[in-house]
Amino acid sequence: MQDKPTNDIQKLSGHFESPPPAALNQSEKDAIIERQLRFQQLLISISTTYINSDLSDIDALINTSLHQIGEFVASDRSYIFSYDFVNNTASNTYEWCAEGIAPEIEHLQNVPMDYIPDWVEAHKQGVPFYVEDVSLLPDDGELGLKAVLEPQGIKSLITIPKFENNELIGFIGFDSVQHINKYDDNEKEILFVYANMLVNVRQRKETELRIQAQERKKEELLQHLSLQNEALNEYAHVVSHDLKAPLINIHTLIGWYMEDHQDTLSAQQLKPLEQVLFNVEKMDFLIRGILDYSTIERLESDDTTIDFNVIITDVLQTLLVPSHIQIQVQDHLPKYRGNTWRFKQVFQNLIQNGIKYNDKPTGEISIGCTETADDLTFSIRDNGMGIHSNYFDKIFKVFTKLESTGSSSGIGLSIVKKIISHYHGEIWLESTEGAGSTFYFTLPKL
């Protein structure tokens, strides 16, 4: 129970105290206890309805509960008001009226709080404002409380403050029009519980609405990003295709010119032409890398059960492996459900890197996999040049290369990362300069 109101407020509101237990006979005590039990049961029923409801029609739920509570306490009108302390007004938001009782909700919007200062002050103190007999209120002018209540036919009323996060936000109220109504302290306590229930159900509804709004924004953003990605991929595909034609022409024309004039051109004259061919080839690698990168997510899923031993064997047959490079592949690699082309891209790029950046007389590349209950972890280990730790994150970014050569687009590892991310896996490396590198990537078990 909240603290009691001040004496002034008690006098003004006609605060009602229950008679001492000694003044009641046993049957009267039993009747009071039985009524309180029924009141509590009603509150439990309303609470259960709130908890089990999806709150899709919260207004109907609140109106129904106002009806149930209003009838139980024998009021003729029950309602909810919200306080607006910015504009210093109060507004009726919900109302239930007994049969034959005129509704007042339309007339009780943006009511100045100056009309009910003691009422508001009681609520700020966390106590109810209770007028047992409106006719006994002082005649304090046309803006006084009596002048506000009597035109509505109110004989008795009680209002219970509502707090949210320790902030006064409004109140619930019960008007008695046909008779004087008395509320004892136990009933007030139960009405406080009901007020808190109303606050909680509104908070729950507001939370649900915020979540729904966030989900809508998320869906809109995902759709927007999907359209953007599709447009960018289409653009990359078209531009790459359009660039390849002139590059082929340039390469062909310069090749013909060098062939036709090989007897008359000096080494010094051939050098700039060879540089042009080098740059044309470099551009061609770059365009092919862009096409591969933009195609990854455009592939139809077409996922099948793939055997990684078969995948790696097919990749090795397409690569030019120098005689000084030895490649060992673990037997009985696991199978996985995925896209064959994507995983060929992964192993092709990682194995090519192991070959290209190997400066040892005898190069070694080993491919293996460990398995846990949740993941597959693949490793591609080499004894090559190694990579400085400063580049561990950078090398997975598009167009990042550790050296400038015409045979590298700088996109290979970014393609690998994009494919592994597509399958909700992770990729990282461990490396020591001069001693080699190991690339790891995980794939979650499906």
Disulfide bonds with the S-S distance in Angstrom:
none
